[in-house]
Amino acid sequence: MSKVSVIVLSGFFSAGKTTVLRCLARELNPARTAVIINDLSSGGVEADSLSTEHYLRGEALIELTARCTRCSLRAQLIETLMRLARSGRLDTILIETSGSTDPLLIANAFDAVDPEERVPTDVARLDHLVTIVDAERFWTDYESGDNLRERGCGTGLDDERTVAELLADQLECSTTLVLNKVDRVTESERERLVQFLRRINPDAVCVTACHGELDRSFVEKTYPCDDERHEWRPGWMHLLKRAPLAADDSDDGGTFVYRAKRPFHPFRFWMWMQEDCPGVLRSKGYFWIASQPKTCYMWSQAGANCLYERLGRWWAAIPDRHWPKEEAALQELRKVWDLEFGDRRNELAFIGEHLDRDELQRRLDACLLSGSELSSDEELWRALRDPFKKPSWERRRSRLGRRHPVQEEDGVPMPRSEDHMTGG
């Protein structure tokens, strides 16, 4: 039995997911297509809006529980996918996610094992992750600084995500980006947004639409999610891997990568985090601070919000008996190894508009340990003033009133998670 093709439609609230879903449902054979809706009761598609008796009979229109938590959503999705795919009656399954859903949650479900030790990939094939972008409202939402709970659209009391963080996640993991409602913006506004989309996700196909009107051919232009010809990476990872972005044919200051081996002074780097970075729209990467020489931190900034969190320990802080055994992984580790600092390093990728690279370089260099500080003992480093040590700040989001101009990962063995760490 051939595998069922799965197309996932994501996007923030009111972006136009339902309209695109209707268009695809009309184009595909309704007798061989199922539709799965997450959060139908909160403004999603209605059965009769699909204009086909097949869905009206309820044979293939499935609603996942409204506002279900991420864990229960995955469980429901796996069960539903397996049941539909194994029926043998379908060629395609369309999934419309809630506006607060990270598409990676759906993608990761394909590798999950159900209680009967079945895997969705045995019967279904995730072909496309499609994110619909609201051209009219995108910058308002992305630069707002709001979190999802303030908007009344979080998945629970523990959902601390910001709107900008969710939007970035939805954009970066997609195979296709649909820039919808382009008829409501000017040509220059459209070009500005298209350029940003191509930088934040250079591997995705970007298409424009009015009123969500698309035909099925747009997904045929995209490489499937599991296409081995492509290594799918978000823009920031392309930059850290020294891969150029297709959108950067001209050097207009749209990207910048900061690299340094020596550690940041914790307080100076903390103060930099509170400052404005003109033109920066998205930044992400890894860093280390002198007061915690064993710890690898991840930095992530989207719009007016920034986040940092502990990833685990650097390999340099872990006995080599616990290192990766595979030769390919060791080769990648050797590429970043430094005789003095091991794999510890600062690597931050910046995506934006008219970035002042020299100024960014100067300001970040000023956060590093000075020569005299570096020559002191590591025990003295640990005594440096360190705002990162406060437990409540281990995963902190800061609102940064950022202003903008007019307007291994992936092969490199990253530090081991604390949850799986032994020794060191």
C-alpha positions as CSV (number, residue, x, y, z in Angstrom):
1,M,0.0,0.0,0.0
2,S,1.4,3.4,-1.0
3,K,1.8,6.0,1.7
4,V,-0.7,8.8,2.1
5,S,0.6,12.3,1.3
6,V,0.2,14.8,4.2
7,I,0.1,18.6,3.7
8,V,0.2,20.7,6.9
9,L,-1.1,24.3,6.8
10,S,0.1,26.6,9.5
11,G,0.1,30.3,10.2
12,F,-0.9,32.9,12.8
13,F,-4.5,33.7,13.5
14,S,-6.4,35.4,10.6
15,A,-3.6,34.8,8.2
16,G,-5.9,32.9,5.8
17,K,-5.2,29.2,6.5
18,T,-8.9,28.3,6.1
19,T,-9.2,30.0,2.7
20,V,-6.1,28.2,1.4
21,L,-7.5,24.9,2.8
22,R,-10.7,25.4,0.9
23,C,-8.8,26.1,-2.3
24,L,-6.7,22.9,-2.0
25,A,-9.8,20.9,-1.0
26,R,-11.5,22.0,-4.2
27,E,-8.4,21.1,-6.3
28,L,-7.8,17.7,-4.8
29,N,-10.1,14.7,-5.3
30,P,-12.6,15.0,-2.4
31,A,-13.3,11.3,-2.4
32,R,-9.6,10.6,-1.7
33,T,-8.8,13.5,0.6
34,A,-9.3,13.9,4.4
35,V,-9.2,17.1,6.3
36,I,-8.0,17.4,9.9
37,I,-8.7,20.6,11.8
38,N,-7.2,21.7,15.1
39,D,-9.4,24.0,17.1
40,L,-12.4,24.0,14.9
41,S,-14.6,25.7,17.4
42,S,-12.5,28.9,17.7
43,G,-13.1,30.2,14.2
44,G,-11.7,27.5,12.0
45,V,-13.3,26.0,8.9
46,E,-16.9,24.7,8.9
47,A,-17.8,21.5,7.2
48,D,-20.3,23.0,4.8
49,S,-17.7,25.7,3.7
50,L,-15.8,22.9,1.9
51,S,-18.7,22.6,-0.6
52,T,-18.6,18.9,-1.0
53,E,-21.0,16.2,0.1
54,H,-18.0,14.0,1.0
55,Y,-17.1,16.3,4.0
56,L,-20.7,17.0,4.9
57,R,-21.2,13.4,5.6
58,G,-18.4,13.6,8.1
59,E,-16.4,10.8,6.6
60,A,-13.2,12.7,6.4
61,L,-13.5,16.0,8.3
62,I,-11.8,15.4,11.6
63,E,-11.7,18.0,14.5
64,L,-9.0,17.7,17.1
65,T,-10.1,18.8,20.6
66,A,-10.2,22.6,20.8
67,R,-7.3,24.2,22.8
68,C,-5.7,20.8,23.6
69,T,-2.3,20.9,25.1
70,R,0.8,20.2,23.0
71,C,1.1,16.6,24.4
72,S,-2.5,15.7,23.9
73,L,-2.6,17.3,20.4
74,R,0.3,15.1,19.4
75,A,-1.4,12.0,20.7
76,Q,-4.7,12.8,19.0
77,L,-2.9,13.6,15.8
78,I,-1.0,10.4,15.7
79,E,-4.1,8.3,16.4
80,T,-6.1,10.1,13.7
81,L,-3.3,10.0,11.1
82,M,-2.8,6.3,11.6
83,R,-6.6,5.5,11.4
84,L,-7.1,7.5,8.3
85,A,-3.9,6.4,6.5
86,R,-4.5,2.7,7.2
87,S,-8.1,2.9,5.8
88,G,-6.7,2.6,2.3
89,R,-9.3,5.1,1.0
90,L,-7.1,8.2,0.9
91,D,-4.4,9.8,-1.3
92,T,-4.0,13.0,0.7
93,I,-4.5,14.3,4.2
94,L,-4.8,18.1,4.8
95,I,-4.1,19.3,8.3
96,E,-5.0,22.9,9.3
97,T,-3.3,23.7,12.6
98,S,-4.4,26.3,15.2
99,G,-2.8,29.7,14.9
100,S,-0.8,29.1,18.1
101,T,0.7,25.7,16.9
102,D,4.4,25.3,16.0
103,P,4.5,23.2,12.8
104,L,7.5,21.3,14.2
105,L,5.1,19.8,16.7
106,I,3.2,18.2,13.8
107,A,6.4,17.2,12.0
108,N,7.9,15.5,15.1
109,A,4.7,13.5,15.5
110,F,5.6,11.6,12.4
111,D,8.6,10.0,14.2
112,A,6.6,9.2,17.4
113,V,5.7,5.7,18.3
114,D,2.1,4.9,19.4
115,P,1.2,2.5,22.2
116,E,1.0,-0.3,19.7
117,E,4.6,0.5,18.5
118,R,3.4,1.9,15.2
119,V,5.0,4.9,13.5
120,P,3.0,7.3,11.3
121,T,5.7,7.2,8.7
122,D,4.9,3.6,8.1
123,V,1.7,4.6,6.4
124,A,1.9,8.4,5.8
125,R,4.4,10.7,4.2
126,L,4.8,14.3,5.4
127,D,5.2,16.1,2.0
128,H,4.8,19.8,2.8
129,L,4.8,22.2,5.7
130,V,3.0,25.3,4.4
131,T,2.9,28.5,6.4
132,I,0.5,31.3,5.5
133,V,1.7,34.8,6.2
134,D,-0.6,37.8,6.6
135,A,1.2,40.5,4.5
136,E,-1.0,43.2,6.0
137,R,-0.5,42.4,9.7
138,F,2.8,40.6,9.8
139,W,5.1,43.5,11.0
140,T,2.5,44.7,13.5
141,D,2.4,41.2,15.1
142,Y,6.1,40.5,14.8
143,E,7.3,43.8,16.3
144,S,4.5,44.0,19.0
145,G,6.4,42.4,21.9
146,D,3.2,40.7,23.0
147,N,3.1,37.2,24.3
148,L,0.4,34.7,23.4
149,R,-1.3,34.8,26.7
150,E,-1.8,38.5,26.4
151,R,-3.5,37.9,23.1
152,G,-5.7,35.3,24.7
153,C,-4.4,32.6,22.3
154,G,-1.8,30.6,24.4
155,T,-2.1,26.9,24.8
156,G,-2.2,27.1,28.6
157,L,-1.0,28.9,31.7
158,D,2.5,27.7,31.2
159,D,2.7,28.9,27.6
160,E,5.3,31.6,27.8
161,R,5.9,32.0,24.0
162,T,5.8,35.4,22.4
163,V,3.9,36.2,19.2
164,A,7.2,37.0,17.4
165,E,8.8,33.7,18.6
166,L,5.9,31.7,17.3
167,L,5.9,33.5,14.0
168,A,9.6,32.9,13.6
169,D,9.2,29.2,14.4
170,Q,6.4,28.9,11.9
171,L,8.4,30.5,9.1
172,E,11.7,28.7,9.7
173,C,10.5,25.1,9.5
174,S,8.3,25.5,6.4
175,T,8.8,24.1,2.9
176,T,6.4,26.7,1.4
177,L,5.6,30.2,2.5
178,V,2.4,31.7,1.2
179,L,2.4,35.5,1.5
180,N,-1.3,36.2,1.6
181,K,-3.3,39.4,1.3
182,V,-0.6,41.1,-0.9
183,D,-3.4,43.2,-2.5
184,R,-3.6,45.1,0.8
185,V,0.0,46.3,0.9
186,T,2.2,48.4,-1.4
187,E,4.8,47.0,-3.7
188,S,7.7,48.2,-1.6
189,E,6.0,46.7,1.6
190,R,5.6,43.4,-0.3
191,E,9.2,43.3,-1.4
192,R,10.5,44.1,2.1
193,L,8.5,41.2,3.5
194,V,9.5,38.8,0.7
195,Q,13.2,39.6,1.3
196,F,12.9,38.9,5.0
197,L,11.1,35.6,4.3
198,R,13.8,34.5,1.9
199,R,16.5,35.3,4.5
200,I,14.8,33.7,7.5
201,N,14.0,30.5,5.5
202,P,16.1,30.3,2.3
203,D,15.1,26.7,1.5
204,A,11.4,27.5,1.3
205,V,9.5,28.3,-1.9
206,C,7.8,31.7,-1.4
207,V,4.6,32.5,-3.3
208,T,2.1,35.4,-3.1
209,A,-1.6,35.2,-3.0
210,C,-4.7,37.4,-2.8
211,H,-7.6,36.1,-0.7
212,G,-5.8,32.8,-0.2
213,E,-6.6,31.8,-3.8
214,L,-4.0,29.1,-4.8
215,D,-4.2,26.0,-6.9
216,R,-2.5,22.7,-6.0
217,S,0.4,23.4,-8.4
218,F,2.1,25.6,-5.8
219,V,3.0,22.6,-3.6
220,E,4.3,20.8,-6.6
221,K,7.0,23.5,-7.0
222,T,8.3,22.6,-3.5
223,Y,10.7,19.9,-2.6
224,P,9.0,17.5,-0.2
225,C,10.0,17.6,3.5
226,D,11.9,14.4,3.3
227,D,13.7,15.1,0.0
228,E,17.3,14.0,0.5
229,R,18.5,16.5,-2.1
230,H,18.0,19.3,0.3
231,E,19.3,19.9,3.8
232,W,16.6,21.9,5.4
233,R,18.0,24.7,7.5
234,P,16.6,28.0,8.7
235,G,18.5,31.1,7.7
236,W,20.4,31.6,10.9
237,M,21.7,28.0,10.6
238,H,22.8,28.6,7.0
239,L,24.8,31.6,8.2
240,L,26.5,29.7,11.1
241,K,27.4,26.9,8.6
242,R,28.9,29.6,6.3
243,A,26.4,29.0,3.6
244,P,25.3,32.1,1.7
245,L,21.7,33.1,1.5
246,A,20.1,33.3,-1.9
247,A,18.4,36.6,-0.9
248,D,21.8,38.2,-0.4
249,D,22.8,38.8,-4.0
250,S,23.6,42.4,-3.1
251,D,25.5,43.3,0.1
252,D,22.8,45.6,1.7
253,G,23.7,44.8,5.3
254,G,20.9,42.2,5.7
255,T,23.0,39.6,7.5
256,F,25.9,39.4,9.9
257,V,27.6,36.6,11.8
258,Y,29.5,37.2,15.0
259,R,32.2,34.6,16.0
260,A,34.6,34.7,19.0
261,K,36.4,32.0,20.9
262,R,37.0,33.9,24.2
263,P,34.0,34.0,26.6
264,F,31.7,36.9,27.3
265,H,31.9,38.8,30.5
266,P,28.5,37.8,32.0
267,F,27.4,41.3,33.2
268,R,28.7,43.2,30.1
269,F,26.9,40.7,27.8
270,W,23.7,40.9,29.9
271,M,23.8,44.7,29.6
272,W,24.2,44.4,25.8
273,M,21.1,42.2,25.8
274,Q,19.1,45.1,27.2
275,E,20.2,47.6,24.6
276,D,18.7,48.4,21.2
277,C,20.1,46.7,18.1
278,P,18.9,48.9,15.2
279,G,17.9,46.9,12.1
280,V,18.0,43.4,13.7
281,L,14.8,41.4,13.0
282,R,16.0,37.9,13.9
283,S,19.1,36.6,15.6
284,K,20.0,33.2,17.0
285,G,23.1,31.2,18.0
286,Y,25.2,29.9,20.9
287,F,27.3,31.6,23.5
288,W,29.3,31.0,26.7
289,I,30.1,33.2,29.6
290,A,33.2,33.2,31.8
291,S,31.4,32.7,35.1
292,Q,29.8,29.4,33.8
293,P,32.6,28.0,31.7
294,K,31.0,24.5,31.3
295,T,27.6,25.7,30.2
296,C,26.4,26.3,26.6
297,Y,23.6,28.8,26.2
298,M,21.4,29.4,23.3
299,W,20.4,32.9,22.3
300,S,17.2,33.6,20.3
301,Q,15.7,36.9,19.4
302,A,12.6,37.6,17.2
303,G,11.2,41.1,16.8
304,A,11.1,42.9,20.1
305,N,11.7,39.8,22.2
306,C,14.8,37.9,23.2
307,L,15.3,34.6,24.9
308,Y,18.2,32.7,26.3
309,E,18.3,29.2,27.8
310,R,20.8,26.6,28.9
311,L,21.3,23.8,26.4
312,G,23.7,21.7,28.5
313,R,27.5,21.4,28.8
314,W,30.1,21.9,26.1
315,W,31.9,18.8,25.1
316,A,35.1,20.3,26.4
317,A,33.5,20.0,29.9
318,I,32.6,16.3,29.4
319,P,35.1,13.4,29.8
320,D,36.0,12.1,26.3
321,R,34.7,8.6,27.2
322,H,31.2,10.1,26.9
323,W,31.9,11.8,23.5
324,P,30.2,10.7,20.3
325,K,31.5,7.4,18.9
326,E,30.7,8.0,15.3
327,E,33.6,9.1,13.2
328,A,31.5,11.7,11.3
329,A,30.4,13.3,14.5
330,L,34.0,13.4,15.8
331,Q,35.2,15.0,12.5
332,E,32.7,17.8,12.9
333,L,33.8,18.3,16.5
334,R,37.4,18.6,15.4
335,K,36.4,21.3,12.9
336,V,35.4,23.6,15.7
337,W,37.9,22.5,18.3
338,D,40.3,25.1,19.7
339,L,43.5,24.1,21.7
340,E,42.7,26.6,24.4
341,F,38.9,26.6,24.6
342,G,37.9,23.3,23.1
343,D,34.5,23.6,21.4
344,R,33.4,26.5,23.5
345,R,32.6,29.5,21.3
346,N,30.3,32.4,20.6
347,E,28.4,32.1,17.3
348,L,25.5,34.5,16.7
349,A,23.7,35.0,13.4
350,F,21.8,38.2,12.7
351,I,19.2,38.8,10.0
352,G,17.7,42.3,9.4
353,E,17.8,45.5,7.4
354,H,20.7,47.8,6.9
355,L,22.7,46.3,9.7
356,D,25.8,48.3,10.9
357,R,28.1,45.3,11.0
358,D,31.1,47.2,12.3
359,E,29.1,48.6,15.2
360,L,27.7,45.2,16.1
361,Q,31.2,43.7,16.0
362,R,32.5,46.5,18.2
363,R,29.8,46.3,20.8
364,L,30.0,42.5,21.0
365,D,33.8,42.5,21.2
366,A,33.5,44.9,24.1
367,C,31.5,42.2,26.0
368,L,34.3,39.7,25.8
369,L,36.8,39.2,28.6
370,S,39.7,41.6,28.3
371,G,43.2,40.3,28.0
372,S,43.9,40.7,31.7
373,E,40.6,39.1,32.6
374,L,41.3,36.2,30.3
375,S,44.7,35.6,31.8
376,S,43.3,35.3,35.3
377,D,42.3,31.9,36.8
378,E,39.0,30.3,35.9
379,E,38.0,30.4,39.6
380,L,38.2,34.2,39.4
381,W,35.9,34.0,36.3
382,R,33.3,32.3,38.4
383,A,33.2,35.2,40.8
384,L,32.3,37.7,38.1
385,R,29.0,39.5,38.5
386,D,26.5,37.1,36.7
387,P,22.8,38.0,36.2
388,F,22.5,34.6,34.3
389,K,22.9,32.7,37.6
390,K,19.5,33.7,39.0
391,P,17.2,30.6,38.8
392,S,14.2,32.6,37.6
393,W,16.4,33.9,34.7
394,E,17.5,30.6,33.3
395,R,14.9,30.9,30.6
396,R,14.0,34.6,30.4
397,R,12.3,36.7,27.8
398,S,13.1,40.4,27.7
399,R,11.1,43.1,26.0
400,L,13.6,45.2,24.1
401,G,11.8,48.1,22.5
402,R,13.9,47.5,19.3
403,R,13.7,50.1,16.6
404,H,14.1,49.3,12.9
405,P,15.0,51.5,9.9
406,V,12.3,52.9,7.7
407,Q,10.1,50.9,6.7
408,E,24.3,21.2,15.5
409,E,23.6,21.3,15.3
410,D,23.2,20.2,11.7
411,G,26.2,17.9,11.8
412,V,28.2,19.7,14.5
413,P,27.9,17.7,17.8
414,M,26.3,20.2,20.2
415,P,26.7,20.1,23.9
416,R,24.9,17.3,25.7
417,S,21.6,18.1,27.3
418,E,21.7,18.3,31.1
419,D,19.0,15.7,31.1
420,H,21.3,13.1,29.5
421,M,24.6,14.2,30.9
422,T,26.9,11.9,32.7
423,G,30.2,12.9,34.2
424,G,31.9,16.2,33.7
